Amino acid sequence: MPSRTTLIATTAALIALSAPLALAAPAPAPTTPAPRAEAAAWDTDRAAAAYTADPDAVTASGSQDPGTTPGRATDGNATTRWSSNAADDAWIRVDLGATIRINQVKLEWEAAYGRAYVLEVSKNGTDWTDFYTETDGTGGTVTAHTHPQEVTGRYVRMRGIERATAWGYSLFSFQVYGGEPAPASTTRANLALNHPAYGNLYQHAGNSPAYITDGGWPADLKADRTRWASDWNADRWVGVDLGAPSTISGVDLYWEAAYAVDYEIQVSDDNRNWRTVHRPSAAEVAARRADVTSPGDAVGRHDTITLPTPATGRYVRMLGRERRSFLNPAPSTAQFGYSLYEFQVWGTGGSADAAYPALPVDPGGAYSTTFFDDFTGSGLDRSKWRVVRTGTEMGPVNGESQAYVDSPDTIRTENGALVLEPKYCKGCTSTPNGTFDFTSGRVDTHTRFDFTYGRVSARMKLPVGDGFWPAFWLLGSDVDDPAVSWPGSGETDIMENIGYGDWTSSALHGPGYSADGNVGRSQTFPDGGRADQWHTYGVEWTPEGMTFTVDGRVVQRTSRQKLESTRGQWVFDHHQYVILNLALGGAYPAGHNKVTQPYWGLPQSSVDRVAQGGVKAEIDWVRVEQK
């Protein structure tokens, strides 16, 4: 279903929150999960296990005064706080009392917050591994989800790097959520509890696969608690690593209202080759298909699956085949993603040593040029560039007013530059998608040069005027795959301009951070610079993040770690291709200039300029360098 505000504190195992001042030593969760017969006792709004930290066990580099000691950040009192000594390198550390898998950490800052800091985990209190790095903090409440990082330990620390004020760091609350991974078992147990979970595309960071094994679900199977939620596609799966070969006798699925009508339970030895061990009968599918109601009235399901013959494998997943339909509004129907509160796998075997694999890192090494065009030929080099046409390679998008055509009027080379120039002729351009008053140019490297990672740059001069929308960007090469599509393909906007002379923007789009909710930033040219002057726009794309530049000056830096912790899934570990285009009007310009007539985002003054000729984006060169 559509994502709603996630109330994680009531369903995940809460590690360092609201411990009374008089609380005794931390109470670890049971080392053996409840047997199948006790599953009903877990069907409540509380967590499967609750860890708390004795405030006396919370330590710090120092405190401002006796009233702001570190235990005040875990005492459950929203008005008390820890305030550090006035030093950039101050820190606070929570001892959880047991080694657990952490799925999120929540900080509630007072006015004296950290501009730069890291969250770290340790098994021994000495050797630390960072799992969240903030370089531009703004205070408030910060929730860092850990998926898909391996974050397992007994100690969690906030280590300051730079204060935002002259005071120390000040936290009302330091909360840590997670639980002990289910160990190997020779008796029937839920082997999936607090184990690593995986899936394909999901809605956002708060609905990652990690939450299907955290031990919590609401009694009514309706309330918004921790859950996995896929994007809106039928071909989606979610599964768990049991840590070792196991004998699997059954599975429990606690669905939110957006359950699967048809699905398969599959097992695997290697997380690649799958064997189906259960699928609902035709009668069951028909009954689930017939259960159509409004989203507000819908409730979830609890599927208890007992395998007639135990299966063996290390990995178990639910593969969706058909999504539930909802009246939205009646008599119309709609389908959303799949949504699952909890995935229990019952059997023997398993291992608490199951771990998420390490994320890829930048391999280092020197860059060399793998693609370059300086447009000095007599025309566009079509061995390097594909011309995109509206109605053929693409349809209309974003409410833009132009049709892209293959014409020297709109796409040409002159004076050693690529020129994209729009034209106006009312009602003159017919396409399979309708009739257009404007034409313009769009070229890309798809099928000519698709690549993963690199340093991408172009020198450009842009038109200035309300609603002129030139862009230099990358798009995931799998965007046309209906099982992926946008924004699951990923989009990297190296440079966008919507007609303003003093600024441009850069952005990343993916599941959980697309359209107006993108991860982006605008930059203003220094020293009176303007968009209609020559500037070099670039991005360095590595497995660890994206760094955007204008004339060599960093204007946006987005790490994979922070993006996945706070926004959504990193979908930039596969091929993308380069795009250059000049659009007219549409959603992005209209969002700023508020123009609705005569075209959305494009005022009459800009229409007149296009009709007169001379509005153009010029590209001196494009370069891709790779290691």
N, C-alpha and C positions, 0 to 999 in steps of 0.2 A: 504494500500500500504506500501512498505518499508518505515521505518521512515526516515524523513529528518530533517535538522536543523530547530528547532522550533523558529519562530520569534514572540514571545509572546507579545512584547511591542506594536505591532500594532493592536492587536485584543482583548487583555484583557483590563479590566478597569484599567488604570494606576493611582496609588494612589499618589506616591511621586516621580515624575520624571519630570525634565525639567521645573519646574515652574519658570517663569521669576522673577527677583529680585523684580520687582514692582508689582507682582501679588497681588490681594486683598485677602480677607479671602477665605478659601477653599470652593469650590462650590460642595455641595452634589449632588448625582445623583437624578433623579426623584424618588419620593416615590411610584408612580404608574407606572407600565410598560406601554409601548405604546400599544394602542388597536390593534386588529387584522388588522384593516384597514391601520394602519401605518407600518405594517411589512415591506413593500417594502422600506420604508425610512431607515430601519436598514441595508439593504442589501448592505453594503459598507465595505471598508477596514478599517474603523475607528471602535473604540470600541463603544458599546452601551452607555456607560457613562464614562467620564474621570474625575477622582479625581486628584487634584493637591494639593500640600502643600505649603503654603506661607513659603519661607525660614526663615522669621522672627519667624515662629511658631515652627521651628525645634530647639530643645534644646539639650544640652550636659553637661557632667560633667565639661568640660573645653575645652580650645583650646590652641594650641601651641603659636599662635600670632594672631593679628587682621586680618591677611590675610587668616586664615584657620578656620573661624568660622563655626558652624554646618550647617548653611543655604547653604554653598558652596557645600554640598553633594546633594542638591536638586535643584540647580539653572539651570540645563540643560547645563552647560558649562563643557565639558569633560576635560578641563585643570585645573579647580579649584577643591579644595578639602577641606574637614574637616580633621584637624589633632588634636588629643586629647592632653590633658596634659599627661605627661610621667608617667602614672600609670597603673598598670595591671587592676584595676577595673574601668577604664574609660568607659563612655557610651554615646550613641547618641539616641535621641528619636524623632519620627515623630508623629505629631498630624494630623490625617487624616480629622478632621472636622466632621466626622460622623461615626457611627458604621457600619462596613461592614464585609462581609465574604472575607477573604484573601485567594487567591489561590497560590500566590508565592511571594517571596522576593528575590531581586537580589542585591548583593553587588559587587562593583568594587573597589578592593583594590589598593592602591598605594604600594610602596615597603615596607612601614612600616605596615605590616598586622597583623592580629590576629592569633596566633597559637591556642588559645583556647578561645571560646566565645559562647554566646547563643543568639538566637533571641527569643524575648518575645512579647506577645500581652496583652493588657489591655483594659477594657471598661471604667475605671475611672482614669487611670494614676497612680494608687496606687497599685492595686492588679495585679500581673503579672503571666502569664502562659507561660512556654517555649514551643516552637514548633520546634526548631532546635538547636542541640548542636554540636559544632565542638570541637574536642579534639586534632586534628593534622592538622591544617590548613596550606595551602601552598600559600595563597594569590591568586592573579589573580581575575577572575570573578567567583563568587559563586552564583548559583541559587538554592534556597530551595523551592521546591514544597510542599504544605501543605497536600494534599490528602494522607490518609483518616482521618487526624486529624480535629477536630473542632477548627478553628482559626478565631474567630470573635471578633472584637474590634475596638476602635477608635485610639488607640495608639500602635505603634510598636517600639521596642527598640532593639538595638544591645548593649549587655552588655559584656564588655571584661572580660576575666578571666586571660589570659596570653598573653603578647606581644611576637612577634617573633623577635623583635629588641629592642635596647635600647631606641628607639624613642617611641612616642605614637602610637595609632591606627590612620591610615590615609585612608580615603575613598574618591574616586573621585565621587562615586554615591551610593545612597541608594534608591532603587526603590521598591515600594510595589504595588501589583496588586490585584484587586478584585472588589467587588461591593455590593451595598445594596441588601439584599434578598427581593424578592417580598413579600409584606404583604398580609394578607387576603383581598379578594376583593369581593364586592357584584355585580360588573359589570365585563363583560368579559375582562380578562387580561391574560397575560402570567404568570402563577403561578409558573413556574419553574425557573425564572431568579435568578441566584446566590443562588440556593438551593443546598443542598447536593445531590451528584450523586454517583451511584454505578455501578459496573459491575463485570464480572468474570475476566478472564486473559486479561491484556493489555500489550502493547509493552514496555513502559518504563515510568519513572516518568513524563516526559514532555508530554505524551499522556494519562494521567489518565482520568477517567470519569469526574473529576472536571471541565474539560474545555468544556463540552457540555452545560453548563448553564451560561457561563461567559458573554454572550451577544455579541460576536463578530464572524464574518465570512467574508471571502473575497467575493467581488462582482463576481469574475469569478469562484468561487467554485473550484479553482484549486491551488491557492497560499498556501504556507505552513504557516498556521496560527494555533492558538490554536485549538486543536481537540483531541477527543478520538480516539485511534487506538487499536483495539483488536490484539491478537496474531493470528497466521494463522490457524484458526479453524472455521468451519461453525457454530458451536453451541456456539455462544457468544451473550451476551446481555449487555445492558446499560440502566440505568433508573434513575429516580429522585424521591426524597421525597418531596411532596408538603407541608408537615407539618401538615395537617389536612384533614379530609374527604372533597372531592371536587366534584363538578359537572363538568365533562370534556366534552367539545363540539368539540374539534379538537386538532390536533397536527401538528406542522411543523418540518420537518427534513431537515437540511441543510447538505448534504453529500459532502465529498471529493470524489475524483474519485473512490476510493474503496468503492462503495456503495453496499447495499444488493440488490440482484436480487429478493429474496423472503424473507419476514419477517412478524412478527406479532407485532401489538401494543397490549399490555396487561395492565390490571389494577389490583390492589390488595389493600385490606384493611390492610394487616398485613405483607407485603413484603415476603410472603411465598406461599400463595395460589393465583394463577393468573387466570384471565378471559380474553380471547382474544376478542377484540372489533373491530379489523380491520386486514385485510390481503389483499394484492394486488390480483386482479383478475387473472385468468389464462392468459388472453390476455396481461395484464400488465407485468406479469412475463415473458412471451415469448418475449415481446418487449425489456425488460431490458436484458434478456439473450442474445439476438441477438446483443446487443451493445458491440461489442468486438473491441478494438483498442489497440495501444501500450500504455504503462504507460505514456510516454512523451506527447502523444496527448490526453489522457483521461481527461475528466472534470467531475465534480460532478453533483448532481441533487438536486432540491428542491422539496420535497414531501409535498404537502398541503393536509391534511387529515381532512375532515369534517365528523364527526360521524352522521349517520342517526338518531340515538337516543342517547342523552347524556348518558355517563357512569358515575358511581360514584366510588370513590376510593381515597386513599391517595397516592399510589405509581403508577407510570406509567413507562413502559419500552418498549424498542424495542428488540425483540428476533430475532436474525438472523437465517435464514433457508438455504440460499444459497448465496454464495459470487459471485461477478462479476468476469468474466474471462478477461484476458489481453493477447494480443499478446506479447510473451516474449521469444525470438524474433519470428517473424512470420516465418513459419506457426504454431509454437508451441504456446501453451497457458499456463498460470499460474494463480493461485489465491493467493491473499494475505489476510490480515485481513480486517475487516470492519473499516471504518474511517468516523467519524461524527463530523462536526464543531459545530453544535448547535441543541439542542433538546428543542423546545418550546411546552408547554402544555397550551392550552387555555380553560378558563372556569371561574367558580366562586368558592369561598371557599379558601382553602389554609391557610398558616400561616407562617410568617417570623420566627417563633420559631423553625422551622425544624433544626435539628442539627445532625452532625455525632455522632455515639455512641463513648463512651470512649474506647480507645484501652486497651486490656488486660494487666494486670500487674503481676509481679512475686508475687505469694501468700505468699511467705516466708515459714518458717518451716524448719525442719531438713531433711537431705537426708538419705535414707536407700537404701540398695542394692536390686535391683529387677532382675538383671541378672548378672551372673558371671560364667566364665569358666577358669580354670587354666590348662586345657589340660593334666591332670595327668592320665586319663583313658588309656585303651589299644588302643583306636582309637578315631576318631572324634565322639562326642556325637551328633547324628543326631536328637535327640529330641530338640536340641538347634540350630543346624546349618543345612542349606540346601546347598548341593553341586550344583553349577551352571555349566551347560555344554553349550558349543557353539553349536548352532543348535537345542537346546531343550529349555532351559530357556532363552537364549539370542542369538543374532546374533553378528557378528563381529562389533567392534566399534573403532573409533579413529585411524584407520589405523594400529592397533596393529598386530603383527605377530603370536601370539599364538592362539591355540584353547584351551579352558578350558575343562578339562576332569575329570571324576570321577575315580581316580586311586590312589593307595597308593604310586605310584612313584612321584606324584605331590602334594598330600595332605595326610599328616600323622601326628601322634603325636610321639614324641621321647624326652626322657629326660625332661619330664614335659613341653613341648612346642609344639605348632602347627607349622609344617614346610610346607611351600609352596615352591616347587622346580621345576623349568622349565626343560624340556628335549628337545633334538634336535634329529630329525631323518628325513632327507629330504624326503618329499612326503609320509610320513608314516601314517598320520592321516587324514582320510576322515570324513567329516561332511556334513549335508545338506547344509551348507554354502560354501563348497569347501574343498580343500585339503590344509593341513598346515604342515609346517616343524617343528613347535615347539608345545609343550603342556605345560600347566601350571595349577595352582590351583586358584580357587575362591570359597569362601563360604560366605553365608549371613544368617541373622536371619529372613528373610521374611517368613511369615506365622507361624513362631515359636515364634518370639518376635518382634512385631511392637509397637512403643511407641511414646508419645508426651511429649517433654521437659525432661530434665534430665542432669546429669553429666556423660559423656561417656569417658572412658580412656582405654588404652592398653599399655603394656610394650613390646617393639619390638626391634629387631636387624635386620638391613637391609643389602642387598648386595650392594656393591659399584662397579660401572662399567657403562660405557656409554650405555644408553638405558634400563637399568634395572629399572622397574617402579612399585615398591610396593606401595600400598595405603591402608589406613584405613579411611573409610568414611561412610556417611549415605545417603540414597536415599529415597525420598518420596514414601510411599507405594502405591500411586495412579499412579505411573509412567506408568503402563501398561494400564491404562484407556485411550482409544484414544481421549476422550474429554479433557484430561489433558496432558499427555505425558511429555517428558522432553523438556525444563527446567521448565515448569509450575509446575511439581511435587516438585521442589526444590532438591538441592544436597548440602551436607555439607562435604567438604573434610577436615578431621581432620589432616591427614598427607599424603603428597605425596612426593616421592623422585624419581628422574629420573637418579640416578646413581652417583650423586656427593656426595663426602664424607663429605663435610662441611656444607651442608644446606638441609633443607626440606621446604615445603610450606603448607599453609592452605588456604582455599577459600570457598566462597559461590557462588552457581550458581542458577539463577532464571530468569524470564522474564525481559529482559533489562540488565542483567549482567551475561551472560553465556559464556562458552568456554574461548577464550583469553580475553574477556571483563569481567571476573569474579571479584568479590570483594574479593581480596586475598592479601596475604603477604608472603614473604619468611623470614626464620629466619636462622641465622648462629649460630652453636654451640659455646658456649663460652669456653675459656681456652683449645683450641685445641681438643675439643670433635669431634666425628665422628659419621656418621650414622650407621657404622657397629659395634658400641657399643650399649649396652642396654640403651634405653631411654623410658620415659613414655610420651605419646602423649594424649592430651585430649581436650574436649570442654565442656563448660557449656552452655546449650541451655535453654533459658527461653523465655517467651512471649515478653520480651523487647530486646532481642538480643543474640549474640553469643560471648563467650570469649574463645579463643584458647590458649592452654598452651603446653609447652615442659618442662618436669621435674619440673612442678609447676610454671614456669616462663611464664608470659603472653606475647604472641607473636602477637596476633591479637585480637582486640576488635571491634565488629561491632554492633551498635545499630539498632534496627528496625526503629527508628525515622529517623536516618540519611540515612539508606539504602533507605527507601521509599521516602525521600525528594529529593534525588539526583540521584538514579539509577533506581529503579523499585519496583515492588510489592513484599511485604513480603509474601513468600509462605511456611513458616515454622511453621504454627499453626495447623498441623495435623501430623499423624503418619509418622515416618521414620523407617528404619531398618538398621542394622549394616552390613557392607561389609568389607571383607579382601581379597585382591587379589595381584597377582604378574604378571604384564603384561610385554611384551617385545616390545620395540620400539613404534612407533606411533607418533601422533601429538605433544604431550607435550615434549617428549625427543628430537624429531627432531627440534622443535622450538629453542632448546638451542644448541644441538651438531651439527646441520646442516648436519647430515649424511643422505645420500640417498641410498647408496649401502653397503652391499648386501641387506639390508632391511632398510625400512624407520626408521630412528632414532636408528638403531642398527648396529654398525660397525662389521667388521670381527673379531676383537679382542674379542668382547663380545660374538659373535657366538661361537668362539673357547672355551671360558670359559664355556658356557652352555654345549657344547658337552663333555667337560672333566668332568663335574659334580661338584657339590659342591656350585653352586650359589643358595642361598636360603634366604627367609625371615622367621624369627623365631618370634613367638608371645608367650610370657610367660603367659599372662593372658589378659582377656577382662572383663571390669566391666561397668555396667550401674547403676546409682543411681538416684532415683527420690524422690520428696517431696510428 
